[in-house]
Amino acid sequence: MDQWQKAAGDWVDLARRSSSACEDIRAQGKKPLDDHWADATGKTAGKRLEDLADSLESGGDIMKGVAMVLDALAHSMGFAQRTLSHAIELANEHGLDIQDGRAAGACTGAAPVGPNVPQNVRDAYTKEQGHISTVNALIDEALREASQADEKASAELDKLAKTINVSDTSQAHNEILVEASHIEFEMLSGHPGRDGHAAGPRVVGRPDAAAAEGPDAG
């Protein structure tokens, strides 16, 4: 999980640098140019600077989207790992083994039946089977959580990779970033103690909360 959390942090840093470069171009390049070079050549140069600033702004928002998805993946995998650890703890507590990803106990085979089987043996079998079912259910849940998180994250990251040339700031902010935020929310909303607001890297310049759920703006 640490590698995904670190990757999310790295993407947040890249997004901030991109946004900072965009602001610098507009404040120190485009604005002075507009103020002091008003002819056609100046307007052409200004348009190029504005296009560059738009590309950096859009890229920053797309990178924030990548960070959101990676952050959600890290938290989701961490939750799956904790679920699996709980299963192992329960198995140890009840004297069960984990074999080939499933819980196994001392009682094997069919349930002991017949008039000569002591009641305490039947009770022990029933109790152990209950523990086995509980542990196996936790294992299944951990695998489901991990698989679901991986599928959602992979699909969204693949989509984000195809937006690398987007320079429309409205599309990047209001469509691409918002969609990534929704995926992040979906990945986190089912976890106890989580409400869809990631506690990982703080992403600046997020969409309005009414449009997209996710970490608070930094």
N, C-alpha and C positions, 0 to 999 in steps of 0.2 A: 504493500500500500504506500510505503514511503516514496517509492520512485514516482508514482502517479501524483502524489501531493507535491513533490519537488518539481515535477514537470509543469503542474498547474501554476506553481509560483513563478517558474521561469517564463511562462506565457504571459502572466500578469505583468511581469517586469518589461517584457517586450512591448506589450500593449501600452504601457505607460510611456515608454520611450517614443513610440510611434505618435502618441497623442501630443507629447511634449514637442516633438519635431514639427508636427502640424501647426501647433500654436505659434512656434517660433517663426515659421515661414509666413504665416498670416500677419503676425505682429511686426516682425522685423524685415520682411521682404515685400509681401503684397501691399500692405498699407502704405509704407513710404513710397513705393513705386506708384501707387494710385495718386498719392498726394503731390508728387513732384515730376511725374512723367506721364502727361495726359495725352500724348499723341498716339498715333496708330501703333508705332513700335512699342511704346510703353504698355499699351493695352494688350498687345500680343504677348509680351513678356509677363504681364500680370496674369493673363489667362493660363499660361504655363505654370506659374507659381500656384495659382488656385487649383489647377488640376492635380498638381503634386500634393498640395495640402489635403485635397479631397481623398486622394489615394491613401495617404498616411492615416487620415481619420477613419476611413472605411476599414483599412487594415487593422487599426487598433481595435475597432469594435469586433471584427472577426476573430482576432486573437483573444479578446475577452471571452468570446463564445467558446473557443477551444479550452480556455482555462476553466470555465464553468463546468464543462462536460468532464474534464479530467478530475476536477475537484469532487464532483458527484461520484465518479467512478471510484476514487480513493475511499470516500466515505462508505459507499455501498459494499466494496470489497472488505473493508474493515468490519462492517456489520456482519457480513457473511462469515468472516473469520471468527468473530465472537460467538456467533451461533454454533459453529462447528466446535469451538473450544468448550462451549457449554455442554454439547453432546458428549464430548470426551470426558468431561468432569462427571457427568451423570453416569456414564458407563463405568468409570473407576469407582464411583461411590457405591454402585450396586454390584460390583464384582463381575462386570461384563468385559469381554474383549472386543476389539474392533478388527474384523477380518475382511479383507477385500472391500472395505468401505461400508460394512454392515456390522451391526452389533450381534454378538454371539454369547450365549450363556452356558452354564453347566448342564442344563437340561436340553437335550437334543431330541429330534424325532417327534413323533406324534404325542399328543397329550396322554399321560398315563390314565388308563381307565380300567374298570373291573372291580369286582367286590373285594379283591385282595390288596388293592392299592390303598395305603393309608391316606387319610384325609389331609394330613400335613404335607404329604408329597404332592397331592393334587393342588393344594393351596400354594406351595412353593413354586410349582410349575406355572400356575396362573399368574402369580405375582411377577415372576421373572419375565414371562412373556409380555406383561404390561410394561415393564421397564425397557425391554428390547424395542417394543413398538414406539415408545416415547423417544428413545435415542435415535432410532432409524428415521423417525419423523423430523427430528432436528437436523440430521445429516441431509435428508432430502431437501429441507428448507434452505439450508446453507448453500447447497449446490444450485438450487433454483435461483436464489438471490444473486449468486455470483454469475451464473449464466445469463440471467436477465439483464444485469448491469453491463456485462460485457457486450451483449448484443445491442443494447440501446446506445452505449457509448461508441461502439465501432461504427454503427450506422450513421450517427450524427457527425462523428469526426470525418467519415468519408465524404459526407455532404459539405462540411466546412472546407475540406481540402479543395473542393471544386469551385469555391468562391474566391480564390486567391486573386483573381483579376477584377473583382468588383470594385468600382471606384465611386459608385452612387452612394453618397453618405446616408440618404434616407433609407435605401434598401438595406444597407449594412446594419444600420441602427435599429430600424423599425421592423425588419423582416428576419434577417439572418440572426442577429443577436437575440431578438425576442424568441425565436424558435429554439435556439440553444438554451435559453433560460427556461423555457417550458420543459425541455428534455431534462434539464437539471432538476427541476421541481418534481417531475414524474419519478426520477430515479431516487429521490430522497424522501418523498412524501409518505412512503409506506413504512418508514423505519421508526420504531418507538423512540421518543425523545428528539425526533427531528420533525420540523414543520416545513421542510423544503427550502429552508434558508441555510445555506452551507456555512460552516464555521471555519472554512479553510481560507485560502488566499482572498484578500479583499480586492474586489474588482471595481475600479473607478469608472464613472460615467455609464452606469447601468441604465437600461430602459426604465421608464416610469413604472413604479410598483403595480399600478393598475393594469399595465399592459403585460408585465412579465414578473413572475415570482423569482426570487433568488436572493443571494447575499446582499446585505445593505451596501450602499455606495460607500466607498472609502474616501 
